[in-house]
C-alpha cells in the first residue's frame, strides 16, 4: 500500500473492524486511531502479483499458504491491525474472528513493496511493530524503483539481522522459513524501471 493519511478518530478495535467491513478503502489501526491507506502504483501491483503467484505455485502441496494485501494482520502485542502486501502462514492458520471479520495472527513471512511514500515507515516503525509477532521469521522489502530486495531474518535469541541485499536480476531469494526460492527476474517480470 502507498500513502497513509491520518484520520483523527479514536475507536475500539470492534468499531474499527465493523467500519472496515463496509469501507471502500483499507485502514490501519493502532491504539484507537485509524489511518487511511491509498492504492499502489502499476509497478507495485505488478510486483505484488508476481510474488504472490510465484509463492502460490511453489508452495502448492506444502503446509504454507500466501495471502495478498486483502488479508489483514493483527499485531496482538500492540493492538495494531495492518495489511502487509503479502503474508505467508505455515501450518495451522490462527485467526481472530470478531463479528464475522477475520484477521490473521500468525504470519511466518511478511513482504512489503516499498514506495517513496512508505519506505521510511516500512523500514522503521512498521518493522518494529512486525518484530513483535512471535511467529514472524522473515521480513522482506522489495523496491519498485530498481532491482533491490532486502531480507531480514530472526536469528538465535530473537535477534533480527539483514542479509546481503539482492541487486541483480540473475539472483534468487532463498526464503528459508518457507523453503522457497524466488528469482528476481520473476519478481520484476513486466516491470520497467524508470531511469
Secondary structure, DSSP 8 states (H G I E B T S, - for coil): ---EEEEEEE--HHHHHHHHHH-SSEEEEETTEEEEE----HHHHHHHHHHHHHHHHHHTTSSEEEE-TTS-EEEGGGTEEE--SEEEEESS--EEEETTEEEE---SEEEEEE-TTTHHHHHTHHHHHHTT-TT--EEEEEESSSS-EEEEEE-GGG-EEE---B--TT-EEEEGGGTEEEEHHHHTTT-----
